[in-house]
Amino acid sequence: MDALGSSSSSEFDPMVRLAEAVEAHRAELTSALVQVETHRTAATELDWLLAGLIPGVNNAWLAQRRGIGTVFTATPATLPLYSMLLFALAPALAGNRVVVRAASASRDCVRLLLALAVEAGLPVELVEQPWAEFSATAAGNAGGVVYCGSVGHAAELDEALPEHVRLICQGPGVCAAVVTDAADIPVAARTVIATRIFNNSQDCMATERVYVHRSVYGEFIDALLTAADTVKTGPNDDPTTQLGPLLIDGLANRWLSNPTDHGTVLRSPGQDGALPGLAIFEADADAPIVLEEKYCPVLPVVEYRDDHDLAAMLTLGDYALGLTVFGPKLPRFGTLDFCHVAVDSTLYEHEDAWTPFGGHRRTTLVRGPGVRRTGPVLVPYALSEPL
């Protein structure tokens, strides 16, 4: 093993070459990334990308798999390089030819990474087709399709693609945090703020809603507002900025044009509702602002009475992805639909490109030969076969 973890197996040569190229071009990739996200997010994203390109026990199975053919992948605008690894480069490493349609807002970042991937020997191609043309081409040529985006487009693909085409769709992520009566309140408040504003609040694993036990509710709100007041807003390329301009700015208007429609405003996002800034609401458990993905710096807080009350609240809504619990033990639940659970930590601390990702309740669709399900999926594994 060298510093990048390379082995003698030729299957891992492209992975190692790409890791070396990313490291060598880190400054250039960072310069591109800070056009779409904060400097802090760019540093984290590149760290995750490099960690995912290290051969090890979590991806050793690649040497025992072969691709299914051509995979068409539509990737999201945010976290563009790490998303490219998860949804495009990983299937290529599993033996597929991959055709990528990257979101236009961060396509320049993707173009840089894919150029390095091609030089490393990976069969990946970037196309800039309109969505209708891309999906039609996939219907006639794909062995598999990966789509990250709206539930509407996912449903259209599910209907349009022939049954033999494997389909993986990753939709909205509405991650929840629970502050129990035994939580360390200052730590919980700081962590909730940090995970709400990561990647300018435009990330599927960001905290979208917080449920707080009534016995610590007032204390938590005070700590939450104090933590929110320390957040530094500014331009993305300032290394000290924690919350910068939104890459996808159209979604904020729904929640901030008439904020009192959604709950009690505990913290305004800024003068005249201008962004950036973090808005905090007190809301009912069944309110849309709680149950839907905001994808902007808006944080609703809900008070709960006991574990039974909390369990009923967490089963509401169409989407479930990740759950973070603050306190020494998990509340007593029945079966919930959260596929990723962190206790007294953050979901981001457990990030690994080679572990299954996704959730139930319409956050994931996995379709393949004889398979149709929701829940976690390791994309390259689902798009490959045993040798």
Secondary structure, 3 states (H helix, E strand, C coil): CCCCCCCCCHHHHHHHHHHHHHHHCHHHHHHHHCCCCCHHHHHHHHHHHHHHCCCCCCCHHHHHEEECCEEEEEECCCCHHHHHHHHHHHHHHCCCEEEEEECHHHHHHHHHHHHHHHHCCCCEEEECCCHHHHHHHHHHHCCEEEEECCHHHHHHHHHHCCCCCEEEEECCCCEEEEECCCCCHHHHHHHHHHHHHHHHHCCCCCEEEEEEEHHHHHHHHHHHHHHHCCCCECCCCCCCCCECCCCCCCCHHHHHCCHHHCCEEEECCCHHHCCCCCEEEECCCCCHHHHCCCCCCEEEEEEECCHHHHHHHHCCCCCCCEEEEECCCCCCCCCCCCCEEEECCCHHHHCCCCCCECCCCCCEEEEECCEEECCCECHHHHCEEEC
